[in-house]
Amino acid sequence: MPNFDDNNVLEENTLKMKEFKVILKNHTKYFRELGNVIYSRKFRLYVLAYSSFRGNYDGYHVNVGLAISRDLLRWVDIGEVISHAEDPYLVEYNNTLYLFAECKGPNNTHIGIGLWVANSLKNWSFKSLVLGSGILNGDLYFDVSSPVVWYDYEWHMMFELRKRERFYGQIYIMNGRSLTEWDSPTKLFLGEDTNDNIVPDDIMLFNKSMLLLFHKFNGTKWSTILLIYLNGLAVEIYPDLPNNLMFYINTDPFAVGKIYLVGIDKYKIKIVLYELDFARLAK
């Protein structure tokens, strides 16, 4: 677990994020959450995942959709591709595109984290339930959601775990031998304090350092935190960003002094590209 200290916040932490452009908008559905953005070598396209719903959100009638781009300049929404799922995260490996997401059941039942495989960008097959929530005699005693998956000499998955006695989010991590074979036990990564309520969003690796986006409830509101984890020390770069942010396709932010993020507008009908100042950490 990283050495996370609230005192490790960079000074003069003034928000320097500006809206760069609107990359997608839709007036027939509401965007709920963004997944990550990757370049698919298999399909030779940039792919962005999201979850959406129509009408009122009920936790069950929610779907994962995709948008695609050839050049990062123009995005096309190809619509929903997986039903009753949210919290999507894309991974491509060995010329196969995978999607992790939280499976949802009737009455907003949190089934667990599932894995799908792309036959095409519009046609996906369910592979397996990678990590199930704890349901005993119809009662939920813990649930898991919000997968973040990456490869660093072995496979890793970060996810949110909420236990029945508190139902506050904690971030756990587990390792895998492959995208379908995950080892137990899991290990607590962030959220050791009983007052924490945190959820992982996205990760970016550069120059042996890790940038992590996660959102946290402080008792009155949810905020997104951008954290750098380097040499065993976790440092908050920005502790109060808007919600629903994910990393965009970036060159090395330490070299260029800025980082691009995608987010959802407050009306939940637009996906927006943001530019965030990173100059204080640029080399």
Secondary structure, DSSP 8 states (H G I E B T S, - for coil): --EEEEEEE-SS----EEEEEEEEE-SSSEEEEEEEEEEETTTTEEEEEEEEESSS--SSS-EEEEEEESSSS--EEEEEEEESEEEEEEEEETTEEEEEEEEEEGGGEEEEEEEEEEEETTEEEEEEEEEE-EEETTEEEEEEEEEEEEESSSEEEEEEEEETTT--EEEEEEEESSSS-B-S--EEEE--STT--EEEEEEEEETTEEEEEEEEE-SS-EEEEEEEEETTEEEEEEEEE-SSEEE-S-S-HHHHSEEEEEEE-TTSSEEEEEEEE-GGG--
